[in-house]
């Protein structure tokens, strides 16, 4: 279990791609580092093409960040179920990631361009 979390600007321009489409690009992405885990990039929802996203019933709870809600991505070539998540009302100290989406790295391409 991670012993600390840091949230910093990711720096530069980041892009999210899935199902043959660019889902969003941002210069305002955040990098969340949790202990010795690989950093996770969080994208402002305002920079995403939210028409591709459908909120699902899935939720999980993280003891440090709070309750996450999940989204599936819908594209012409199919659906990726529950591959994006968001902390709508994160716990104190994690407020910076409110209104942001993170993605399952094994299903969605997130890269700095």
FIZA-482351 format. One record per atom (N, C-alpha, C, O, CB): residue in three letters; x, y, z. Coordinates in steps of 0.02 Angstrom, whole numbers, padded with zeros to 5 digits, always signed. Glycine has a CB too. Example, Ala and Ser with C-alpha at 12.3 -4.5 7.8 and 13.67 -1.06 7.14 Angstrom:
2
Ala+00660-00284+00390Ala+00615-00225+00390Ala+00660-00165+00390Ala+00712-00166+00423Ala+00565-00224+00452Ser+00642-00112+00354Ser+00684-00053+00357Ser+00645+00002+00394Ser+00670+00057+00402Ser+00704-00030+00286
This chain:
113
Unk+00043-00059+00000Unk+00000+00000+00000Unk+00045+00062+00000Unk+00095+00064+00035Unk-00048+00000+00061Unk+00025+00111-00039Unk+00065+00172-00045Unk+00063+00211+00021Unk+00013+00211+00057Unk+00038+00217-00103Unk+00119+00243+00036Unk+00122+00280+00098Unk+00112+00355+00088Unk+00105+00392+00137Unk+00187+00268+00132Unk+00110+00378+00025Unk+00098+00449+00013Unk+00075+00460-00059Unk+00086+00419-00104Unk+00161+00490+00028Unk+00043+00517-00069Unk+00019+00536-00135Unk+00041+00607-00149Unk+00035+00651-00106Unk-00059+00529-00141Unk+00068+00618-00210Unk+00083+00686-00231Unk+00048+00699-00298Unk+00045+00656-00341Unk+00160+00698-00237Unk+00022+00759-00304Unk-00012+00780-00366Unk+00025+00842-00392Unk+00032+00892-00357Unk-00088+00796-00354Unk+00050+00837-00454Unk+00087+00892-00484Unk+00064+00901-00556Unk+00036+00855-00586Unk+00164+00878-00481Unk+00076+00960-00585Unk+00062+00968-00656Unk+00102+00917-00696Unk+00161+00906-00683Unk+00078+01041-00680Unk+00071+00886-00746Unk+00105+00835-00787Unk+00155+00868-00835Unk+00203+00835-00856Unk+00054+00794-00826Unk+00144+00930-00852Unk+00190+00966-00896Unk+00183+00944-00969Unk+00176+00885-00983Unk+00262+00956-00874Unk+00185+00991-01014Unk+00181+00976-01085Unk+00110+00959-01107Unk+00062+00970-01070Unk+00226+00919-01102Unk+00105+00933-01167Unk+00040+00914-01196Unk+00032+00839-01194Unk+00077+00801-01212Unk+00033+00940-01268Unk-00027+00817-01170Unk-00043+00746-01164Unk-00104+00730-01206Unk-00147+00772-01217Unk-00056+00728-01090Unk-00106+00669-01231Unk-00162+00646-01274Unk-00187+00579-01248Unk-00149+00538-01222Unk-00140+00642-01349Unk-00252+00568-01258Unk-00285+00504-01241Unk-00315+00477-01305Unk-00352+00513-01340Unk-00339+00512-01184Unk-00300+00413-01321Unk-00327+00381-01381Unk-00356+00313-01363Unk-00329+00277-01320Unk-00273+00373-01436Unk-00412+00295-01395Unk-00442+00229-01387Unk-00490+00218-01444Unk-00520+00265-01470Unk-00477+00222-01318Unk-00499+00155-01463Unk-00547+00136-01514Unk-00538+00176-01578Unk-00587+00193-01611Unk-00618+00144-01488Unk-00476+00191-01595Unk-00461+00227-01657Unk-00477+00301-01656Unk-00477+00333-01708Unk-00498+00196-01711Unk-00490+00329-01597Unk-00508+00400-01593Unk-00465+00435-01541Unk-00442+00405-01492Unk-00583+00408-01575Unk-00454+00499-01552Unk-00424+00542-01501Unk-00480+00565-01456Unk-00528+00597-01478Unk-00384+00604-01533Unk-00475+00548-01392Unk-00528+00564-01344Unk-00518+00632-01312Unk-00564+00663-01286Unk-00532+00512-01291Unk-00456+00656-01314Unk-00441+00721-01286Unk-00367+00736-01285Unk-00325+00691-01288Unk-00469+00725-01216Unk-00352+00800-01280Unk-00284+00824-01274Unk-00284+00879-01220Unk-00333+00916-01214Unk-00256+00852-01343Unk-00230+00882-01183Unk-00228+00932-01130Unk-00157+00956-01114Unk-00110+00917-01116Unk-00260+00904-01067Unk-00152+01019-01100Unk-00091+01048-01072Unk-00101+01059-00997Unk-00057+01087-00963Unk-00073+01114-01107Unk-00158+01038-00971Unk-00174+01048-00900Unk-00181+00983-00861Unk-00212+00980-00809Unk-00239+01087-00894Unk-00151+00929-00887Unk-00155+00864-00854Unk-00115+00866-00789Unk-00068+00905-00780Unk-00129+00808-00901Unk-00135+00822-00743Unk-00102+00815-00679Unk-00071+00746-00674Unk-00098+00697-00701Unk-00151+00827-00621Unk-00015+00741-00639Unk+00017+00677-00626Unk+00007+00661-00552Unk+00027+00700-00509Unk+00093+00679-00645Unk-00023+00603-00539Unk-00033+00581-00471Unk+00014+00523-00458Unk+00008+00470-00489Unk-00108+00561-00458Unk+00061+00534-00412Unk+00109+00482-00393Unk+00090+00456-00325Unk+00080+00495-00278Unk+00183+00509-00394Unk+00085+00391-00320Unk+00063+00359-00258Unk+00115+00307-00237Unk+00119+00253-00265Unk-00007+00326-00266Unk+00155+00326-00187Unk+00207+00280-00164Unk+00254+00261-00220Unk+00279+00305-00256Unk+00176+00218-00134Unk+00267+00197-00228Unk+00312+00173-00280Unk+00276+00150-00343Unk+00306+00119-00386Unk+00355+00117-00253Unk+00211+00164-00348Unk+00172+00147-00408Unk+00188+00196-00464Unk+00210+00252-00452Unk+00096+00147-00392Unk+00178+00173-00526Unk+00187+00218-00583Unk+00138+00276-00578Unk+00081+00266-00559Unk+00178+00179-00650Unk+00160+00337-00596Unk+00114+00394-00594Unk+00054+00383-00640Unk+00060+00351-00693Unk+00151+00459-00613Unk-00003+00411-00621Unk-00064+00408-00661Unk-00079+00480-00683Unk-00078+00526-00643Unk-00124+00377-00621Unk-00093+00487-00749Unk-00108+00553-00776Unk-00184+00564-00772Unk-00223+00522-00794Unk-00082+00559-00850Unk-00203+00621-00744Unk-00273+00640-00738Unk-00286+00699-00786Unk-00250+00749-00785Unk-00291+00660-00664Unk-00338+00692-00827Unk-00355+00742-00878Unk-00417+00781-00857Unk-00466+00751-00835Unk-00367+00709-00946Unk-00416+00848-00863Unk-00476+00887-00850Unk-00532+00864-00897Unk-00521+00857-00958Unk-00463+00963-00858Unk-00591+00854-00870Unk-00648+00834-00912Unk-00663+00885-00967Unk-00687+00867-01020Unk-00710+00824-00870Unk-00649+00948-00953Unk-00660+01001-01004Unk-00617+00990-01066Unk-00634+01016-01119Unk-00646+01070-00974Unk-00563+00952-01061Unk-00519+00939-01118Unk-00534+00872-01152Unk-00500+00854-01200Unk-00447+00939-01095Unk-00585+00837-01130Unk-00604+00772-01158Unk-00665+00779-01202Unk-00708+00822-01191Unk-00617+00721-01102Unk-00670+00735-01253Unk-00729+00732-01295Unk-00780+00687-01258Unk-00784+00627-01271Unk-00712+00703-01368Unk-00817+00717-01212Unk-00860+00678-01167Unk-00916+00641-01203Unk-00948+00598-01173Unk-00889+00724-01115Unk-00928+00656-01266Unk-00978+00619-01305Unk-00959+00545-01311Unk-01003+00503-01322Unk-00987+00650-01375Unk-00896+00529-01305Unk-00872+00460-01308Unk-00884+00422-01242Unk-00880+00361-01241Unk-00799+00458-01326Unk-00897+00458-01189Unk-00899+00428-01122Unk-00969+00418-01096Unk-01013+00460-01105Unk-00861+00472-01074Unk-00980+00361-01065Unk-01043+00347-01032Unk-01030+00325-00960Unk-00993+00278-00948Unk-01083+00292-01069Unk-01060+00360-00913Unk-01051+00344-00842Unk-01083+00276-00828Unk-01138+00262-00853Unk-01080+00399-00796Unk-01050+00234-00789Unk-01077+00168-00772Unk-01097+00167-00699Unk-01090+00216-00663Unk-01025+00113-00788Unk-01122+00110-00677Unk-01143+00101-00608Unk-01085+00082-00562Unk-01093+00081-00501Unk-01197+00049-00603Unk-01027+00068-00590Unk-00971+00045-00551Unk-00942+00101-00508Unk-00934+00157-00532Unk-00917+00016-00596Unk-00926+00086-00447Unk-00890+00131-00402Unk-00839+00090-00363Unk-00850+00030-00351Unk-00939+00170-00355Unk-00786+00121-00343Unk-00738+00091-00296Unk-00720+00144-00246Unk-00730+00204-00257Unk-00675+00063-00334Unk-00692+00123-00190Unk-00672+00170-00138Unk-00599+00161-00123Unk-00576+00105-00109Unk-00715+00162-00074Unk-00562+00215-00125Unk-00492+00215-00107Unk-00487+00251-00040Unk-00515+00305-00032Unk-00447+00250-00162Unk-00451+00222+00009Unk-00449+00253+00075Unk-00417+00322+00076Unk-00430+00361+00122Unk-00413+00209+00122Unk-00375+00338+00027Unk-00342+00404+00026Unk-00377+00454-00021Unk-00378+00514-00007Unk-00270+00395+00005Unk-00405+00429-00076Unk-00433+00475-00126Unk-00509+00481-00121Unk-00536+00534-00139Unk-00414+00451-00195Unk-00543+00431-00098Unk-00616+00434-00093Unk-00650+00386-00140Unk-00621+00335-00161Unk-00640+00504-00106Unk-00712+00402-00158Unk-00752+00358-00202Unk-00742+00377-00276Unk-00749+00436-00295Unk-00827+00361-00184Unk-00725+00327-00316Unk-00717+00338-00388Unk-00779+00315-00425Unk-00807+00262-00410Unk-00654+00300-00414Unk-00799+00354-00474Unk-00852+00334-00520Unk-00819+00316-00586Unk-00766+00344-00603Unk-00906+00390-00529Unk-00850+00271-00623Unk-00819+00244-00684Unk-00857+00262-00746Unk-00918+00275-00745Unk-00812+00169-00678Unk-00820+00262-00802Unk-00848+00277-00867Unk-00825+00225-00917Unk-00769+00200-00914Unk-00827+00348-00891Unk-00869+00209-00963Unk-00851+00167-01021Unk-00841+00214-01080Unk-00870+00268-01083Unk-00906+00113-01036Unk-00801+00191-01127Unk-00788+00230-01189Unk-00824+00195-01246Unk-00817+00135-01256Unk-00712+00237-01203Unk-00864+00234-01283Unk-00903+00208-01339Unk-00875+00236-01404Unk-00871+00297-01413Unk-00978+00226-01331Unk-00856+00191-01449Unk-00830+00212-01514Unk-00860+00171-01569Unk-00898+00124-01557Unk-00754+00207-01515Unk-00844+00188-01631Unk-00871+00152-01689Unk-00851+00079-01689Unk-00887+00036-01714Unk-00848+00185-01753Unk-00792+00065-01660Unk-00767-00004-01661Unk-00783-00044-01598Unk-00760-00100-01589Unk-00693-00005-01673Unk-00823-00015-01553Unk-00842-00053-01494Unk-00847-00011-01431Unk-00850+00051-01433Unk-00794-00108-01482Unk-00848-00046-01375Unk-00854-00014-01309Unk-00798-00041-01264Unk-00785-00101-01263Unk-00924-00027-01278Unk-00767+00003-01228Unk-00719-00016-01176Unk-00753-00002-01109Unk-00762+00056-01090Unk-00649+00023-01183Unk-00770-00055-01074Unk-00808-00048-01012Unk-00765-00026-00953Unk-00711-00054-00941Unk-00843-00114-00995Unk-00788+00023-00917Unk-00758+00044-00853Unk-00683+00057-00857Unk-00645+00035-00814Unk-00771-00008-00800Unk-00660+00092-00909Unk-00589+00104-00918Unk-00566+00174-00897Unk-00507+00190-00900Unk-00571+00093-00990Unk-00613+00216-00877Unk-00596+00283-00852Unk-00630+00292-00785Unk-00685+00266-00773Unk-00618+00339-00903Unk-00598+00330-00741Unk-00628+00344-00676Unk-00616+00415-00655Unk-00571+00449-00680Unk-00601+00296-00624Unk-00658+00437-00609Unk-00655+00505-00585Unk-00674+00507-00511Unk-00718+00471-00489Unk-00701+00551-00627Unk-00640+00549-00474Unk-00658+00561-00404Unk-00698+00626-00404Unk-00670+00681-00407Unk-00595+00565-00356Unk-00764+00620-00400Unk-00808+00678-00404Unk-00799+00724-00343Unk-00796+00785-00349Unk-00881+00656-00410Unk-00795+00694-00285Unk-00784+00732-00223Unk-00729+00696-00183Unk-00743+00660-00136Unk-00851+00737-00180Unk-00666+00708-00204Unk-00611+00673-00171Unk-00602+00695-00099Unk-00628+00747-00077Unk-00547+00685-00209Unk-00565+00655-00063Unk-00550+00669+00008Unk-00506+00732+00014Unk-00474+00752-00034Unk-00516+00609+00041Unk-00505+00762+00074Unk-00463+00821+00084Unk-00390+00807+00065Unk-00362+00754+00080Unk-00467+00843+00158Unk-00361+00855+00031Unk-00293+00849+00007Unk-00289+00823-00065Unk-00237+00828-00097Unk-00254+00803+00052Unk-00344+00795-00090Unk-00346+00767-00157Unk-00391+00809-00204Unk-00406+00788-00260Unk-00372+00695-00155Unk-00412+00867-00181Unk-00460+00908-00218Unk-00437+00924-00289Unk-00478+00936-00333Unk-00473+00972-00181Unk-00372+00926-00302Unk-00346+00944-00368Unk-00371+00897-00423Unk-00376+00917-00481Unk-00270+00945-00367Unk-00386+00834-00406Unk-00408+00786-00458Unk-00483+00786-00469Unk-00507+00750-00513Unk-00385+00716-00439Unk-00521+00825-00431Unk-00593+00831-00444Unk-00603+00858-00514Unk-00567+00903-00536Unk-00627+00878-00391Unk-00651+00831-00550Unk-00665+00853-00618Unk-00616+00828-00669Unk-00613+00854-00725Unk-00666+00928-00619Unk-00577+00778-00651Unk-00527+00748-00695Unk-00542+00675-00708Unk-00576+00643-00668Unk-00456+00756-00666Unk-00517+00648-00763Unk-00523+00577-00779Unk-00455+00545-00784Unk-00407+00575-00809Unk-00562+00568-00846Unk-00450+00484-00759Unk-00391+00442-00767Unk-00412+00380-00806Unk-00471+00364-00810Unk-00359+00423-00697Unk-00363+00345-00834Unk-00378+00290-00880Unk-00338+00227-00865Unk-00282+00231-00841Unk-00364+00312-00951Unk-00368+00170-00879Unk-00335+00106-00873Unk-00281+00102-00927Unk-00296+00099-00987Unk-00385+00046-00879Unk-00218+00101-00906Unk-00161+00104-00952Unk-00157+00044-00999Unk-00127+00049-01052Unk-00097+00110-00914Unk-00187-00012-00980Unk-00184-00071-01023Unk-00239-00072-01076Unk-00240-00117-01118Unk-00189-00134-00981Unk-00285-00024-01074Unk-00340-00022-01121Unk-00343+00041-01164Unk-00372+00042-01218Unk-00405-00030-01084Unk-00312+00095-01138Unk-00315+00161-01169Unk-00244+00187-01175Unk-00203+00177-01130Unk-00361+00211-01127Unk-00229+00222-01230Unk-00162+00250-01240Unk-00161+00321-01212Unk-00200+00364-01233Unk-00141+00251-01316Unk-00117+00332-01164Unk-00105+00398-01134Unk-00032+00414-01146Unk+00012+00378-01123Unk-00124+00400-01056Unk-00020+00468-01182Unk+00050+00484-01196Unk+00062+00559-01200Unk+00017+00598-01217Unk+00073+00451-01260Unk+00124+00577-01185Unk+00146+00646-01193Unk+00168+00655-01265Unk+00205+00614-01292Unk+00204+00663-01143Unk+00144+00709-01297Unk+00161+00721-01367Unk+00206+00782-01374Unk+00225+00800-01430Unk+00098+00730-01409
